[in-house]
Amino acid sequence: MRGIDALLAQARDGVRRLDPHETRAAVAAGALLIDTRTDIQRRQQGSLPGAIVIDRTVLEWRLDPAYPHRIPEATAYDRTIVVACRQGYSSSLAAASLRAVGLTNATDLAGGVEAWLAAGLPTTSDPEDVRF
């Protein structure tokens, strides 16, 4: 098998992706929730409570605990990180990339923010925590 479907299957192989309720519980227990959606997508769908917004182009650098320009919350390679995107596709690839960096507990929100909304979970209008 070749193409994006093969890459996506490989990224998800053996990984326990979290549903919206599991994601919310993981964040309550100390997991980092990382939102990689675009500004437009966040305006349309709303902001996720407790999420840190990091552009996909700098994700690995901001979350690698050994990198000098990491975010302060990137404290350990075994910290649980849940990546969220609009539908749960690019977040699977992003989480796989984080695991390749050594972040062993990186996973993603299955179904993305669309699943979050379908589950009836809240969004927020509070100011977003955007990191560059």
Secondary structure, 3 states (H helix, E strand, C coil): CCCHHHHHHHHHCCCCCECHHHHHHHHHCCCEEEECCCHHHHHHHCECCCCEEECHHHHHHHHCCCCCCCCCCCCCCCCCEEEECCCCCHHHHHHHHHHHHCCCCEEEECCHHHHHHHCCCCCECCCCEEEC
